[in-house]
Amino acid sequence: MDIIDIGRYLGALLLVLGLIGFAAYGARRFTLPGFVKPAVKRRLQIVECLAIAPRQRLVLVRRDDCEHLIMIGEGGTCVVERNIKNQQVSTESAA
């Protein structure tokens, strides 16, 4: 093993470490989950999703303190109901 082989090995090692560093930088830059801390308070979230048909869904979306019921399907999206007040539904069954 001469000096040229050692140089190739070190060059390959530096190349691999550089690619790993570049991938980590890209993950932080484009905020992939698991690499960065999540936002403190998110304003928008999906509360519930219900499949009506194979290509139709009802989605309950919460924004700040109000909820919106949206139907998503082949023909596009449609807001079914707006400004639903946030209600906590009891899971107890009526006896």
For each residue, the residues with C-beta under 8 A, 3 or more apart:
1: 5 6
2: 5 6
3: 6 7
4: 7 8
5: 1 2 8 9
6: 1 2 3 9 10
7: 3 4 10 11
8: 4 5 11 12
9: 5 6 12 13
10: 6 7 13 14
11: 7 8 14 15
12: 8 9 15 16
13: 9 10 16 17
14: 10 11 17 18
15: 11 12 18 19
16: 12 13 19 20
17: 13 14 20 21
18: 14 15 21 22
19: 15 16 22 23
20: 16 17 23 24
21: 17 18 24 25
22: 18 19 25 26
23: 19 20 26 27
24: 20 21 27 28 35
25: 21 22 28 29
26: 22 23 29 30
27: 23 24 30 32 35
28: 24 25 31 35 36
29: 25 26
30: 26 27
31: 28 35 36
32: 27 35 36
33: 36 38
34:
35: 24 27 28 31 32
36: 28 31 32 33
37:
38: 33 42
39: 42
40:
41:
42: 38 39 45
43: 63 64
44: 61 62 63
45: 42 61 62
46: 49 59 60 61 62
47: 60 61 62 67
48: 59 60
49: 46 57 58 59 60
50: 57 58 59
51: 54 56 57
52: 56 57 58 71
53: 56 73
54: 51
55: 73 74
56: 51 52 53 71 72 73 74
57: 49 50 51 52 71 72 73
58: 49 50 52 69 70 71 72 80
59: 46 48 49 50 69 70 71 72
60: 46 47 48 49 67 68 69 70 84
61: 44 45 46 47 67 68 69 70
62: 44 45 46 47 66 67 68 86
63: 43 44 66 67 68
64: 43
65: 85 86
66: 62 63 82 83 84 85 86
67: 47 60 61 62 63 84 85 86
68: 60 61 62 63 79 81 82 83 84
69: 58 59 60 61 79 80 81 84
70: 58 59 60 61 77 78 79 80
71: 52 56 57 58 59 77 78 80
72: 56 57 58 59 77
73: 53 55 56 57 76 77 78
74: 55 56
75:
76: 73
77: 70 71 72 73
78: 70 71 73
79: 68 69 70 82
80: 58 69 70 71
81: 68 69 84
82: 66 68 79
83: 66 68
84: 60 66 67 68 69 81 87
85: 65 66 67
86: 62 65 66 67
87: 84
88:
89:
90:
91:
92:
93:
94:
95:
